[in-house]
Each structure stands twice: as structure tokens, then as C-alpha cells.
């Protein structure tokens, strides 16, 4: 099937054009068919599949089986395997950006707001290993697929605006230096939080210490927060 094309009708296990949306029969069970919930389920399972196997190794059949749907249903919703992969990338980036906004750091003192943002970024990378793997995989592809997601740049600029606001308020309060670029600072924060998870296997093999080990988590979290705050603070 060509990218972006859709089947004439969704094909689910027992779902026909006369019953979808509507009541779906699976064996003797009967439940209300919810297309949005179906799409969410597909994206959740596809996130796991693509993060584990990559775009090339991931199997649409495996995703369909785990979501009790069919390949035809997946293609109906997402157009192609690549379209599903792009939807997964859009979702995982959207998730972290939305949660950043939920921090409401604009309501905090600049130093405390910066601390909260760095702590959140650390915690998110530490817990959301699928996100880290997907970012790594897409970098292997040279951002070929994510650059085709229309909402990608606009959605990610929100974190830069958040950092710009923190820096501006910190400068006005005499707390932050005035020569820090927001994108550079985002790179610094992301790099420190990403590396300990994304490169933990090679780092651990080289030095005999897994940086993502739970006993190191508290120390690394405090270290990264301290490093960022020392970097942005205005010298007395």
C-alpha cells in the first residue's frame, strides 16, 4: 500500500462497514466500538514495537495482533507502516511537551522554575525509555520521518519559549547571566539527561558502571540540576 493511502473501509476482527462504529462482536463478547480508543491502543503498542525493533524491524502484523485489530485497520488509520511510525513520533514528542507545560514554571521563581524543568526532564528520560530509544532510532534515519510531521517544529518550540521566559525573568531579577541562549541551554539539559539512559550500555561496558542504575539516580539528578543552575547563575 502506498504511503498516505487508505483502505476503503476499516477491517477489524469481526467489524464490518455495517457495524463500525457501533457494536463490535468478538467471540461471544460485545462492546461499543470506539475508534479513538482503538487508535490510542494502536499507538501505545506501536510505540513499544518501534522502540524495541526500530522502523525496519518492527512488524505491523505483531502490532495488529497485540491490539486485536488487523493490518488493514492499521493502514486505514495511518496509511502505511511509515505513517504509523510518524504518528508514534508525533505522540511521544507531544507527550513530553504537554507535560512540560503542565509544570507551570512561569508561576515559579526563575531559579525554582529552572530547577523544576531540569528535574522533570531528568525524570522523564529516566522513566520513558521508549522515548529515548525512538529519538535514537530517528536520528539514525537522519530525522527523515519526523521532519515530515507538520506539527513537529511548532510543538517543540514551546520548550524554548519556556526557557526564554525563565531566562528573561532570571535576568530581570539579577539571578541569571544575560548571555545564555535558550536553545543552547535546552541542548545542555537534554544532553545530560539523555546520555545516561541512551548510552548506558556502552558506558557501562567501558567503565563497569551503569549510569541508569537506581542507586546512582539521586546523585545524578542532583548533579545535573546543580550543573545547569551553576551555568545560568550570574556571578557575584
N, C-alpha and C positions, 0 to 999 in steps of 0.2 A: 504494500500500500504506500502511495506517495505521501511524503510529509505534508501535513496540513489537511489531508483529505479525510472525509468521514464516511463511515458506513451509512447506508440509507436509513437504517434503524438500529438501535442498540440491541444486542443479542446477549441475554443473560441466561443463567441456568433456569430455564422454565419461564423466562419473561418474554412475552411476545409483544408486538405492536398494539395488541388489544388490551394488554394488561399493564404496560409500563407508561407513565407511572400509575400505580394502582396497587391492587393486592398481588403479592408475589407468592407463588406456591413453590416451596422447597420440600420435597417429600410430602409428609403429612402436615408440615408446619405452614402457617400462613401469616404474613406480616405485611405492614404497609411499606410500599416501595418508596424510598427516599433517595432521589438521585444525588442530592448534595452530600448526604451522608456516605453514599456509595463512592463518590469522588474523593471524599476525605479519607475513607478507608484505603482506597487505591493509592493515594499519595503517601499515606503513612507506611504502607507495606513497600511501595516503590522506593521510598527513602532508604529503608533498610537494605533492600536488594541492590540499589545502585551504589550505596556506600560500601557494601561488602564486596561487590563484584565488579564495580566500575561500569561505565556505559557499555563497553564491548562485551563483558562477561555476563551482565545481567540478562535474565531471561523473562520475557513477557509472559510466557506460559507459567512460570513459577509465581509471578505476581498475581496472575489471574486465579491460579489455584488457591493461593492463600487468602484471596478476597472473595472466594466463591462467585467469581464472575467468569468472563471469557475474554479471549484476546480481542474478539470483535467489539465487546463492550469497551475495553480499554482504548481501542482505536477510535471508537465513536466519540469518546470524551476528549481524547488527547491527540488524535490524528496519527500518531506514529510512536515508535519507541523513543525517538529523539524528542518528540513533543512532550512525552511523559517525563523524560529526564529534565527538560527545560522547566516544566511545571514544578518538579521537585526542587530545583534550584531556586525558583522564584519563591516557593513556600519557605524554604529554610532561611533564606536571607530576609524574607518578610517577617518571619518569627522573631529573629534577634532584633531587628529594627523596631518592631512593635513593643517588645519588652523593654527596650532602652527608653522609649517614650513613656512607658508606664512608671519609670523611676521618678519622673517629675523633678529632675535635678535643678531645673530653673528656679524652684522654690527653696533650694538649699543655699547655704553659704558656699561661695565658689570652691573653697578647699574641700568642704564636706561633699559637695556635688561631684567634684573630680574623683574623690575617694570612692563614692558610691558607684560611679560609672566604671572605674577600673575594677573594683571588686565584682561588679556584675559581669563584666567581660571575662574576667578570670573564671568565675563560677560557671558561666555558660559554656566556655570551651572545655572546662574540666568535665562537665556532665554530658554535654551534647557531642559525643564522639562521632556520630554520623555526620554532623555539620562539618567537623574538621576534616573528615575523610572526603566528603563531597567537594569541599573547597580545594583540597589537594588534587583530586581527580580532575576537576575542571581546569586547574592550572596546567595539568599535563596536556589537556586539549587546547591550551592557549586561549582560554576563555571564549572558544569558538561558539559554544552554545548559549552561554549566559549573556553574551553581547547581543543576541537576537531577542532577548526578553525586553519588551518595550518599557516595562516599569522599573527595570533594574537600576538604572542610574538615578532616577528620581527618588526611588525608595531608599537608596543608600546614602543620599545626600543629607538625610535627616540627622545622622550621627555627626556629620561635620558641622551642621548648624548648631547642634547641642554643644559641641566642643567650642565652637566660636563664641557662643553665648557665655559659657563658663570662663573662657579666657578673657573676654571683654569685661565681665563683671569683676574678675580677679584683678585685672589691671587697674580698673577704676578704684578698687578697694586697696590698692597698694600691695596686694598679695602675690601677684604673678608678674613675671617679666613680660616685656612687650614685644619680644622678637620671636615668639613661638608660633609656628604655622599650624593651623588646625589639622590639616591633612597629614603633616609630618607627625604630629602628636598621635593621631589615630593609628598611623603606621607603627609607632613605637609601642603603643598599648597592645595592639593586635599581635604584633610580632612576639612580644614577651609571653602573652597568654597562649598563642597558637603553638609556639615552638615546643613547649614542654609536653604537649599532647601529640602534635603531628609528627614529631621526630623522636618520640620516646623510645622506639625500638632500636634505632641506630645509636642514639645517645646512650642508652642503657648497655648495649653491647660494647661500645667503645670504653665506657667508664665504670661499668659494673653498678650503675645506679639508675633506676627507673625514675625519671623526674615526675612522673604522674602517680607515684606510689602515695597512698593515703597519708603515711607518716610524714611526708615531705610537703603535703598540700598547704598546711597552715603557714609554714615557713616561707614557701614560695609566694603565697598570696600576699603576705606582709612585705616581702622583699620587692615585689613588683609594684605594689602600691607606693612604697617608700621611694622607689626609683623614679616613678612618674612625678610624684609630688616634689621631690628634690629638683627634678628637671624644670618644672614650670615655676617654682617659687622664685620670687625676686630676692636678690641678695641684699642683706642689710648694709 
